[in-house]
Amino acid sequence: MRAGGGPGPWAGTACVVTGASRGFGRSLARLLAPQLGPGSVLLLLARSEDALGELASELRSGCVPADLGSEEGMRRASAALRELLQDSSFGRLLLINNAGSLGDISKSFQDLSDLQEINTYFSFNISSALCLTSTALRAFGARPGCSRTVVNISSLCAREPFPSWALYCAAKAARDMMFRVLAVEEPGLRVLSYAPGPLDTDMQLLARTRTGDLGMRQKFQRMQEQGQLINSSVSAQKLLQLLQEDSFPSGAHVDFYDI
């Protein structure tokens, strides 16, 4: 759905947010929508069809319910991106790769021996971001005078090991490096990995109730008890600030606490 000539400063922008139905993605979508001016489109992707539809209705945006961990979901999402981005009137592409999951954090490294479980996790958390990003960039192309920005929602786990979080840490580290490679290959592209900090979301609830490592579980519980968790909208506002200033080195990893 094309924006109706609102006051936002980003005219002619194709903005895509994955994992938009809840948590950080939902908060970010709500902040991005008012930034989009005449000729812009906001496209939201997520697995949760009902929650996604409600948000899309609220923001008057387009939405594609799709499980990015499945081949059918990827086909649906990729087709939607190609259809949207073939429009040559867009002067800006903003792609936010936010979709992700924790995996089974009750397991230690040595408990992870099911190849199908591991491949399924990495397919959703790594491969889908690679495929969607490459599809979007090919569809949009390198248009003269146009800007292209790709954001990877990262984590402290991309840089530090968390006991019981082998899958999540590995995926976040892989995604950071993947997008650093993109930044080097495409110097005309703006690439950012943003770590939003410890957010007060359903994912954090899982972290403090299901993490197998007792020390990590207690650490997350103390953070919640001491009010150290961050509201998603507060962190999303910092990301919006980064995008508005547009002064980060392409390929950089920027943490919430760096700003």
C-alpha positions as CSV (number, residue, x, y, z in Angstrom):
1,M,0.0,0.0,0.0
2,R,1.4,3.3,-1.1
3,A,1.7,6.0,1.5
4,G,-0.8,8.9,1.0
5,G,1.4,11.9,0.9
6,G,2.1,12.3,4.7
7,P,4.6,14.6,6.3
8,G,7.4,12.1,6.6
9,P,10.8,13.2,5.3
10,W,11.6,10.0,3.4
11,A,9.7,10.4,0.1
12,G,9.7,7.6,-2.5
13,T,11.0,5.0,-0.1
14,A,10.4,1.3,-0.2
15,C,10.7,0.2,3.4
16,V,10.6,-3.5,4.3
17,V,10.6,-4.9,7.9
18,T,10.8,-8.6,8.7
19,G,9.6,-10.0,12.0
20,A,7.3,-7.1,12.3
21,S,4.3,-8.6,14.1
22,R,5.7,-8.2,17.7
23,G,8.5,-7.0,19.9
24,F,11.2,-4.9,18.4
25,G,10.0,-5.2,14.8
26,R,6.5,-4.0,15.7
27,S,7.9,-1.0,17.7
28,L,10.2,-0.1,14.8
29,A,7.5,-0.4,12.2
30,R,5.4,2.1,14.2
31,L,8.3,4.5,14.3
32,L,9.2,4.1,10.6
33,A,5.7,4.6,9.3
34,P,5.5,8.4,10.1
35,Q,8.9,8.9,8.4
36,L,7.6,7.8,5.1
37,G,6.5,10.6,2.8
38,P,4.7,10.8,-0.6
39,G,5.2,7.8,-2.9
40,S,6.5,5.5,-0.1
41,V,5.5,2.0,0.8
42,L,5.9,0.1,4.1
43,L,5.8,-3.7,3.6
44,L,5.7,-5.8,6.8
45,L,6.6,-9.5,6.9
46,A,6.1,-12.0,9.8
47,R,4.9,-15.5,10.6
48,S,2.0,-14.3,12.9
49,E,-0.8,-13.6,10.4
50,D,-3.3,-12.1,12.8
51,A,-0.9,-9.8,14.7
52,L,0.7,-8.7,11.4
53,G,-2.7,-7.9,9.9
54,E,-3.7,-5.8,12.9
55,L,-0.5,-3.8,12.7
56,A,-0.7,-3.4,8.9
57,S,-4.3,-2.1,9.3
58,E,-3.1,0.4,12.0
59,L,-0.2,1.7,9.9
60,R,-2.0,1.5,6.6
61,S,0.8,-0.6,5.2
62,G,1.2,-3.8,3.1
63,C,1.8,-7.1,4.8
64,V,2.9,-10.6,3.8
65,P,2.3,-13.4,6.3
66,A,5.2,-15.8,5.6
67,D,7.3,-18.3,7.5
68,L,10.8,-17.3,6.4
69,G,12.1,-20.6,7.7
70,S,10.1,-22.6,5.1
71,E,10.6,-22.8,1.3
72,E,7.0,-21.8,0.7
73,G,7.3,-18.8,3.0
74,M,10.5,-17.6,1.3
75,R,8.9,-18.0,-2.1
76,R,6.0,-15.9,-1.0
77,A,8.2,-13.2,0.6
78,S,10.6,-13.1,-2.3
79,A,7.7,-12.7,-4.8
80,A,6.3,-9.8,-2.8
81,L,9.7,-8.1,-2.8
82,R,10.2,-8.5,-6.5
83,E,6.7,-7.2,-7.2
84,L,7.1,-4.2,-4.9
85,L,10.7,-3.2,-6.0
86,Q,10.2,-3.4,-9.7
87,D,8.6,0.0,-9.4
88,S,11.2,2.4,-10.8
89,S,9.7,5.4,-9.0
90,F,11.3,4.5,-5.7
91,G,14.4,6.5,-4.9
92,R,15.3,4.8,-1.6
93,L,15.3,1.2,-0.3
94,L,15.3,0.5,3.4
95,L,15.4,-3.2,4.3
96,I,15.3,-4.2,8.0
97,N,16.3,-7.8,8.7
98,N,14.7,-8.3,12.1
99,A,13.1,-11.8,12.0
100,G,14.9,-14.2,14.3
101,S,14.4,-16.8,17.1
102,L,16.2,-18.0,20.1
103,G,16.2,-21.7,19.4
104,D,16.1,-24.3,22.1
105,I,18.1,-22.5,24.8
106,S,17.5,-25.3,27.3
107,K,20.2,-27.3,25.6
108,S,24.0,-27.1,26.0
109,F,26.4,-27.4,23.1
110,Q,26.7,-31.1,23.6
111,D,22.9,-31.6,23.5
112,L,22.8,-30.2,20.0
113,S,23.1,-33.3,17.8
114,D,19.9,-33.3,15.7
115,L,21.0,-32.1,12.3
116,Q,17.4,-31.3,11.2
117,E,16.8,-29.1,14.2
118,I,20.1,-27.3,13.6
119,N,19.6,-26.8,9.9
120,T,16.0,-25.6,10.5
121,Y,17.2,-23.0,13.0
122,F,20.0,-21.7,10.7
123,S,17.7,-21.7,7.7
124,F,15.3,-19.3,9.4
125,N,17.9,-17.2,11.3
126,I,20.7,-16.9,8.6
127,S,19.7,-18.2,5.2
128,S,16.4,-16.3,5.0
129,A,18.1,-13.0,5.7
130,L,20.7,-13.7,3.0
131,C,18.1,-14.7,0.4
132,L,15.7,-11.9,1.1
133,T,18.5,-9.3,1.1
134,S,20.0,-10.5,-2.2
135,T,16.5,-10.7,-3.7
136,A,15.6,-7.2,-2.7
137,L,18.9,-5.7,-3.9
138,R,18.7,-7.5,-7.3
139,A,15.0,-6.3,-7.7
140,F,15.8,-2.7,-6.7
141,G,19.1,-2.5,-8.7
142,A,21.7,0.2,-8.5
143,R,19.6,3.1,-9.7
144,P,21.5,6.4,-10.3
145,G,21.0,8.9,-7.5
146,C,19.1,6.4,-5.3
147,S,20.1,5.2,-1.8
148,R,20.0,1.6,-0.5
149,T,20.2,0.8,3.2
150,V,20.2,-2.7,4.7
151,V,19.9,-3.2,8.5
152,N,20.7,-6.4,10.3
153,I,19.2,-6.6,13.8
154,S,22.1,-8.1,15.7
155,S,22.9,-8.8,19.3
156,L,25.7,-8.7,21.9
157,C,25.6,-12.5,21.3
158,A,27.2,-11.8,17.9
159,R,30.4,-10.9,19.9
160,E,30.2,-12.7,23.2
161,P,29.4,-16.4,24.0
162,F,26.4,-17.1,26.2
163,P,26.2,-20.6,27.8
164,S,23.2,-22.6,26.4
165,W,22.9,-20.1,23.5
166,A,25.1,-21.8,21.0
167,L,22.6,-21.6,18.1
168,Y,21.6,-18.0,18.8
169,C,25.2,-16.8,19.2
170,A,26.4,-18.6,16.1
171,A,23.6,-17.2,14.0
172,K,24.1,-13.6,15.2
173,A,27.8,-13.8,14.6
174,A,27.3,-15.3,11.1
175,R,24.8,-12.6,10.2
176,D,27.1,-9.8,11.3
177,M,29.9,-11.2,9.1
178,M,27.6,-11.9,6.2
179,F,26.5,-8.2,6.2
180,R,30.1,-7.0,6.6
181,V,31.0,-8.9,3.4
182,L,28.0,-7.2,1.7
183,A,29.3,-3.8,2.8
184,V,32.8,-4.6,1.3
185,E,31.3,-6.0,-1.9
186,E,28.9,-3.1,-2.4
187,P,30.6,0.2,-1.4
188,G,27.6,2.2,-2.7
189,L,25.3,0.4,-0.2
190,R,24.7,1.5,3.4
191,V,24.9,-1.6,5.8
192,L,24.4,-1.5,9.5
193,S,24.2,-4.2,12.2
194,Y,22.3,-2.8,15.2
195,A,22.3,-4.6,18.6
196,P,19.1,-3.3,20.3
197,G,20.2,-4.3,23.9
198,P,18.3,-6.5,26.4
199,L,14.7,-5.8,25.4
200,D,11.6,-6.3,27.6
201,T,9.9,-8.7,25.1
202,D,8.6,-12.3,25.0
203,M,12.1,-13.4,23.9
204,Q,13.6,-12.0,27.1
205,L,10.9,-13.9,29.1
206,L,12.0,-17.1,27.4
207,A,15.6,-16.2,28.3
208,R,15.0,-15.9,32.0
209,T,12.7,-19.0,32.2
210,R,14.2,-21.5,29.8
211,T,17.9,-20.9,29.6
212,G,19.6,-24.2,30.5
213,D,22.6,-22.6,32.2
214,L,21.6,-21.6,35.7
215,G,24.0,-18.7,36.0
216,M,22.7,-17.1,32.7
217,R,19.1,-17.7,33.7
218,Q,19.7,-16.0,37.1
219,K,21.4,-13.1,35.4
220,F,18.4,-12.5,33.1
221,Q,16.1,-12.7,36.1
222,R,18.1,-10.1,38.0
223,M,18.1,-7.8,35.0
224,Q,14.3,-8.0,35.0
225,E,14.0,-7.5,38.7
226,Q,16.3,-4.5,38.7
227,G,14.5,-2.8,35.8
228,Q,17.5,-3.1,33.4
229,L,15.5,-4.3,30.5
230,I,14.9,-1.8,27.6
231,N,11.5,-0.9,26.2
232,S,11.4,-1.9,22.5
233,S,10.3,1.6,21.4
234,V,13.2,3.2,23.2
235,S,15.7,1.0,21.4
236,A,13.8,1.4,18.1
237,Q,14.1,5.2,18.4
238,K,17.9,4.9,18.7
239,L,18.0,2.9,15.5
240,L,15.8,5.5,13.8
241,Q,18.2,8.2,14.9
242,L,21.1,6.2,13.4
243,L,19.3,5.9,10.1
244,Q,18.3,9.6,10.1
245,E,21.9,10.8,10.8
246,D,23.3,8.2,8.4
247,S,26.9,8.7,9.6
248,F,27.8,5.1,10.6
249,P,30.6,3.4,8.8
250,S,29.0,0.9,6.3
251,G,29.2,-2.6,7.8
252,A,29.5,-1.4,11.4
253,H,28.1,-3.1,14.4
254,V,26.5,-0.5,16.7
255,D,25.1,-1.4,20.1
256,F,22.3,0.4,21.9
257,Y,24.7,1.5,24.6
258,D,27.1,3.0,22.0
259,I,24.7,5.7,21.1
